[in-house]
């Protein structure tokens, strides 16, 4: 890797000036002085946040024609992508713009970070063909420079805050008022960012030391992470996959492990120069972990595929699939590199990194344009599921089209007015009501009330567990009147089990009402005191629900009294709660029992 040349004084001044201008432009957008319309704001923010950042990270010589060409080209690309994002969230009343803009912002920011080393190499070598060691060096230099800049800005604002507090102690509020003024805040932050990046780009030795420390940490942890990855795969034939599927986040967990291994391996491999790290037996462990990565990728993609097959496409699932496919490409590529030791230890890894990075750039551009619009895919799939009767009209998620699918979703919602599936009076009325909603939360608040309105209907939702007493009609009436909160038992498809144990040992049965929904499972306790039913407490079952479900269905509940009582000093004094140590809590634990909430 050739050492980057020292920055001329004019370039240093340019970096700070561009960062200051960036802060000014962000303030003007925030104050509304220059923009009118949501689409214009999106374009403005996209350009102001991306192009100046790329310029101050990549500039070497102000007279370099390639630098200005790249900056103009980047501005043109981001203007087109931002215009498309702006189109997707405008022309629709009260849409959830974040459903479109958050994925857009995250993906184009990642794309910029990936593209920057290629742009920097073109400036340094005057050609697009970039040596891998230089790409590696620029990538990590950019990452650490941005981290250093964030730390520098945080410390600078901490010093200013201390200054404001100190002077306010003696009655001088000028500095506090000045620092809290948005005009000062934006301009000062822009200046701090410029100075932070300037420090990161000119003081390369401290940055390299920080990188060496970070790489040393990764090098020490990679064998441990590799061993964990191998042991997990070896354990799967003995444990099965049911526990993994029950987490409902299998894809996220598996892909996170792939991402960590990719990060650690890159930090250890670095630019491929020098002798292979670790003794031979430790390298075999790392290679075994890399060979296991395709299994992680296949399981993650399978879990995500099942989710999509069951519930259809959404924007979130589209982006989850894009991320999973890219990480799977790394997984298979790194496994391939581990199988080719004759070329040098993990030598093909460099080619894999370059190919996947270019594919990621292509995905980022296509997915944020009309080429591969995730909302077009999502809306089309949801409508297809409706028309081929995979989902009934009454169960169709109109709210998702109305608020979460951008302009395409709203236009599809309007088109449903002519759809035969919504020809009945009930469905047509529901469709019109959702179209006229102002906020997503009104959808639930104004929905026609389908909760029970008779004691008989309440009994259909709240059923005594085996061996439990029939519920007191007075208690049912209080629940029906809404005077007692229940754990989501009165919904249209809800069902709860009622137990009647004597939890406080006073000779009168209490009511323990448990929701049997796996994802919102909880139990509430009610008691009859002073002539009225009151709620005593609640317990959230969470991950324990699967373990206790068999006993729950059988009505097998056993009160577990506390061994150690609370105490008080003097009659009528305040009760002092005894907090049990961990060992005592472990003795009191009972996996298939319910205890009185406290």
Secondary structure, DSSP 8 states (H G I E B T S, - for coil): --------HHHHHHHHHHHHHHHHHHHHHHHTSS--SHHHHHHHHHHHHHHHHHHHHH-S-TT-HHHHHHHHHHHHHHHHHHHHHHHHHSSSTT--THHHHHHHHHHHHHHHHHHHHHHHHHHHHSSS---HHHHHHHHHHHHHHHHHHHHHHHHHHHHHHHHHHHHHHTT--HHHHHHHSHHHHHHHHHHHHHHHHHHHHH-HHHHHHHHHHHHHHHHHHHHHHHHHHHHHHHHHHHH-SHHHHHTS-HHHHHHHHHHHHHHHHHHHHTTS-SS-SS-HHHHHHHHHHHHHHHHHHHHHHHHHHHHHHHH---HHHHHHHHHHHHHHHHHHHHHHHHT-GGGSTTTTHHHHHHHHHHHHHHHHHHHTSGGG-HHHHHHHHHHHHHHTTSS-GGGS-HHIIIIISHHHHHHHHHHGGG-GGG-SHHHHHHHHHHHT-SSTTHHHHTS---S--SHHHHHHHEEE-TT-----HHHHHHHHTT-S--SS-SSTT--EEEE---TT-SSS--EEEEE--TTS-EEEEEEEETTEEEEEEEEE-GGGHHHHHHHHHHT-------SS--EESSTT--EE-----HHHHHHH--TT------
